[in-house]
Amino acid sequence: MPPARNPYPGGMDEPSSPSIGARVLAVLVLAVAAWFLLKVVIGVIAGVAWFVAVVLAVVAVVWATRTLF
């Protein structure tokens, strides 16, 4: 019977957890992504609010002109 071979020469010396630098970088990436997404969500909400305000203003003008004339 031939001896068992290690499929990975030199062994696998991978760290079990990411380094401190990788963790700091990951936190920074998450913070920037969260800030960007928050800005996008706020922008979408503001855009919808403007659209609703314009529609309400048009409806108010139509109602007022029909009421007066």
C-alpha positions as a printed NumPy array, in Angstrom:
array([[  0.   ,   0.   ,   0.   ],
       [  1.505,   3.368,  -1.017],
       [  1.896,   6.069,   1.642],
       [ -0.815,   8.747,   1.788],
       [  0.167,  11.927,  -0.02 ],
       [ -0.637,  15.429,   1.114],
       [ -2.58 ,  17.019,  -1.801],
       [ -1.264,  20.464,  -0.847],
       [  2.521,  20.674,  -0.784],
       [  3.684,  22.58 ,   2.251],
       [  0.278,  22.377,   3.903],
       [ -2.4  ,  25.029,   3.959],
       [ -1.269,  27.871,   6.166],
       [ -4.333,  30.091,   5.779],
       [ -5.283,  32.233,   8.747],
       [ -8.539,  31.256,  10.404],
       [ -9.79 ,  34.869,  10.474],
       [ -9.138,  38.011,   8.409],
       [ -6.371,  40.345,   9.455],
       [ -7.008,  43.611,  11.286],
       [ -6.308,  45.588,   8.116],
       [ -8.858,  43.582,   6.154],
       [-11.438,  44.1  ,   8.885],
       [-10.813,  47.869,   8.956],
       [-11.109,  48.012,   5.172],
       [-14.347,  45.999,   5.291],
       [-15.799,  48.37 ,   7.898],
       [-14.857,  51.378,   5.757],
       [-16.41 ,  49.813,   2.652],
       [-19.611,  49.059,   4.558],
       [-19.749,  52.59 ,   5.963],
       [-19.289,  54.2  ,   2.543],
       [-21.862,  51.871,   0.958],
       [-24.377,  52.556,   3.74 ],
       [-23.856,  56.325,   3.405],
       [-24.299,  56.143,  -0.378],
       [-27.442,  54.004,  -0.129],
       [-28.884,  56.307,   2.526],
       [-28.335,  59.284,   0.22 ],
       [-30.02 ,  57.41 ,  -2.649],
       [-33.015,  56.421,  -0.507],
       [-33.402,  59.968,   0.801],
       [-33.184,  61.28 ,  -2.772],
       [-35.863,  58.861,  -3.98 ],
       [-38.151,  59.794,  -1.086],
       [-37.595,  63.498,  -1.763],
       [-38.342,  62.977,  -5.461],
       [-41.594,  61.166,  -4.673],
       [-42.538,  63.902,  -2.202],
       [-41.935,  66.586,  -4.857],
       [-44.045,  64.657,  -7.36 ],
       [-46.903,  64.304,  -4.851],
       [-46.654,  68.011,  -3.971],
       [-46.86 ,  69.008,  -7.654],
       [-49.834,  66.711,  -8.268],
       [-51.623,  68.109,  -5.203],
       [-50.911,  71.668,  -6.328],
       [-52.36 ,  70.961,  -9.786],
       [-55.438,  69.336,  -8.253],
       [-55.844,  72.323,  -5.92 ],
       [-55.639,  74.777,  -8.823],
       [-58.185,  72.805, -10.843],
       [-60.532,  72.585,  -7.861],
       [-60.173,  76.298,  -7.091],
       [-60.847,  77.368, -10.693],
       [-63.917,  75.111, -10.923],
       [-65.201,  76.43 ,  -7.607],
       [-64.748,  80.09 ,  -8.514],
       [-65.901,  80.022, -12.126]])
